[in-house]
Amino acid sequence: MTNEVQFILSLCIGFTVIIGIVKFKRIDRSYYPFFYLACISLLVEIISYVLIEKEMYDEKTVMINVFCFIEFVFYTWLFHLWGLFNFNRRLFIFINLIAFLMWLVFSFYPEGFTKPNMYFRVIYATALLFFAVTTFNKVVIQDRAPLFKNPKFWIILGIIIFFSFYLLSRTASLSLFGIDTSRQLRRGLQEVINYSNLIVNLMFAIGALCIPRKKNFTGLF
């Protein structure tokens, strides 16, 4: 897959951004982190494409390393607002503090900040999968809204699908458990991620369309 095709597929997150801009003042505030992250993701995709075209690969790697931590914070913020941590703000802050320390360590070890921090990417993808599956179970059991009209259903399902393939790809890149993965396999997994990213972005757009009006008693924390 060429960089141009990959870039075009990644721009589908723009649908969610557009919906968010139109509905932002009328939606429940607990969905704000979702839209903030969609905007940041779109910006990262555009900058990544520009850096690749200019062959500034180290700069792109550094940006992605930083984005991984930002993505983790916004997703945990989203799950926190949905009650995953029982609205315990201290626990939410503690989890992100631990994540920051791990990100800091693995960003410089073992290869340096200009190399992909694969160990952190595996850890944060695993954590987000756990958070997403746990929240998904709560949504299915507790929410009374029809499942396919429930924005949380579409958003969480998208997160689970994306990070399942993402985790598989990053684990293969590390050649864990003594398995020597070929370049062809890793490239194949990356293409699967690119296409799954398209499906996930469409799921996010559907979820954004289903988001209800904001409630006066809902706070950011």
C-alpha positions in Angstrom: 0.0 0.0 0.0 1.4 3.4 -1.0 1.7 6.3 1.4 -0.9 8.2 -0.6 -3.5 5.5 -0.2 -2.7 5.0 3.4 -3.0 8.8 3.9 -6.4 8.9 2.2 -7.8 6.1 4.3 -6.6 7.8 7.5 -8.4 11.0 6.6 -11.7 9.2 7.3 -11.3 10.3 10.9 -12.3 13.7 9.4 -15.9 12.6 9.3 -16.0 12.3 13.1 -14.3 15.7 13.4 -16.9 17.4 11.1 -19.7 15.8 13.1 -18.1 16.9 16.3 -17.8 20.5 15.1 -21.5 20.6 14.1 -22.8 18.9 17.3 -20.2 20.0 19.8 -22.4 22.6 21.7 -25.3 20.1 21.9 -23.7 16.9 23.0 -23.1 15.3 26.4 -19.8 16.6 27.8 -18.7 13.1 28.6 -17.9 12.7 24.9 -15.6 15.7 24.7 -12.4 13.7 25.0 -13.5 11.5 22.1 -13.8 14.6 19.8 -10.7 16.2 21.1 -8.8 13.0 20.3 -10.4 12.8 16.8 -9.1 16.3 16.0 -5.6 15.6 17.3 -5.6 12.3 15.3 -6.5 14.1 12.1 -3.7 16.7 12.7 -1.2 13.9 13.4 -2.1 12.1 10.2 -1.6 15.2 8.1 1.7 16.1 9.7 2.9 12.5 9.4 2.2 12.5 5.7 4.1 15.8 5.3 7.1 14.5 7.3 7.2 11.3 5.2 7.1 13.3 2.0 10.0 15.4 3.2 11.8 12.2 4.4 11.9 13.5 8.0 11.5 10.1 9.5 13.1 10.8 12.9 10.8 13.7 13.4 7.7 11.6 12.5 8.8 8.9 15.0 9.2 11.4 17.8 5.7 12.8 17.1 4.1 9.3 17.0 5.9 8.5 20.3 4.4 11.5 21.9 1.0 10.9 20.4 0.9 7.4 21.8 0.9 8.8 25.4 -1.6 11.6 24.4 -3.9 9.0 23.0 -3.7 6.9 26.1 -4.6 9.9 28.3 -7.6 10.9 26.3 -9.0 7.4 26.1 -8.6 6.8 29.8 -10.2 10.2 30.3 -13.1 9.1 28.2 -13.5 5.8 30.1 -13.3 7.7 33.3 -16.2 9.9 32.4 -18.1 6.8 31.4 -17.6 5.4 35.0 -14.9 2.8 34.4 -13.0 3.8 37.5 -16.2 4.6 39.5 -15.5 8.3 38.9 -12.5 8.1 41.1 -10.4 11.1 40.0 -7.4 10.1 42.0 -7.3 6.6 40.4 -7.6 8.2 37.0 -4.7 10.5 37.7 -2.6 7.7 39.2 -3.1 5.5 36.1 -1.9 8.2 33.8 1.0 9.1 36.1 2.2 5.5 35.9 1.7 5.5 32.2 3.7 8.7 31.9 6.6 7.2 33.8 6.5 4.0 31.7 6.4 6.1 28.5 9.3 8.2 29.7 11.4 5.1 30.4 10.6 3.2 27.2 10.9 6.3 25.0 14.7 6.5 25.9 15.3 2.8 26.5 16.6 0.7 24.8 17.1 2.6 21.5 16.5 6.3 22.2 13.7 8.9 21.6 14.1 8.9 17.8 13.2 5.2 17.6 9.6 3.7 17.9 8.9 3.1 21.6 7.5 -0.4 20.9 7.5 -1.6 24.4 5.2 1.2 25.6 3.0 0.8 22.5 2.4 -2.9 23.4 1.7 -2.0 27.1 -0.7 1.0 26.3 -2.5 -1.0 23.6 -3.0 -3.9 26.1 -4.3 -1.5 28.8 -6.7 0.3 26.5 -8.0 -3.1 25.3 -8.7 -4.1 28.9 -10.4 -0.8 29.6 -12.5 -1.0 26.4 -13.6 -4.6 27.0 -14.5 -3.8 30.6 -16.5 -0.7 29.6 -18.1 -2.6 26.7 -19.5 -5.2 29.2 -20.9 -2.5 31.4 -22.6 -0.8 28.4 -24.2 -4.1 27.2 -25.5 -4.9 30.7 -26.4 -1.5 32.1 -27.4 0.8 29.3 -31.0 0.7 28.4 -30.7 2.3 24.9 -30.9 0.0 21.9 -27.4 -1.3 21.3 -27.0 -0.2 17.7 -28.3 3.3 18.6 -25.9 3.5 21.5 -22.8 5.7 20.7 -20.7 4.0 23.3 -21.3 0.7 21.6 -19.9 2.0 18.3 -17.0 3.9 19.8 -15.9 1.1 22.1 -16.2 -1.6 19.5 -14.1 0.5 17.2 -11.4 0.9 19.9 -11.4 -2.9 20.5 -11.1 -3.7 16.8 -8.3 -1.2 16.2 -6.2 -2.0 19.2 -6.5 -5.8 18.7 -4.9 -5.6 15.3 -2.5 -2.8 16.5 -1.3 -5.0 19.5 -0.8 -8.0 17.2 1.3 -5.9 14.8 3.4 -4.3 17.5 4.0 -7.6 19.2 5.2 -9.0 15.9 7.5 -6.1 15.5 9.2 -6.9 18.8 9.5 -10.6 17.8 8.3 -11.6 21.3 8.5 -15.1 22.7 11.4 -16.0 20.5 9.4 -15.9 17.3 11.3 -14.3 14.4 8.7 -12.6 12.3 9.4 -11.8 8.7 9.2 -8.4 7.1 6.5 -9.7 4.8 4.3 -10.7 7.8 4.8 -7.3 9.5 3.9 -5.5 6.3 0.8 -7.7 5.9 -0.3 -6.9 9.5 0.3 -3.1 8.8 -2.0 -3.3 5.8 -4.6 -5.0 7.9 -4.3 -2.2 10.4 -4.7 0.4 7.6 -8.0 -1.2 6.3 -9.3 -1.8 9.8 -8.6 1.8 10.6 -11.0 2.8 7.8 -13.7 0.6 9.3 -13.0 1.9 12.8 -13.2 5.5 11.6 -16.6 4.8 10.0 -17.7 3.2 13.3 -16.6 6.4 15.2 -18.6 8.5 12.8 -21.7 6.4 13.4 -21.1 6.7 17.1 -20.7 10.5 16.8 -24.0 10.7 15.0 -25.7 8.8 17.8 -24.4 10.9 20.7 -27.3 12.4 22.7 -27.7 16.0 23.8 -25.7 17.1 26.8 -27.1 16.7 30.3 -26.8 19.7 32.7 -25.6 17.6 35.6 -22.8 15.9 33.7 -19.3 17.2 34.6 -15.9 16.8 33.0 -14.7 14.9 36.0 
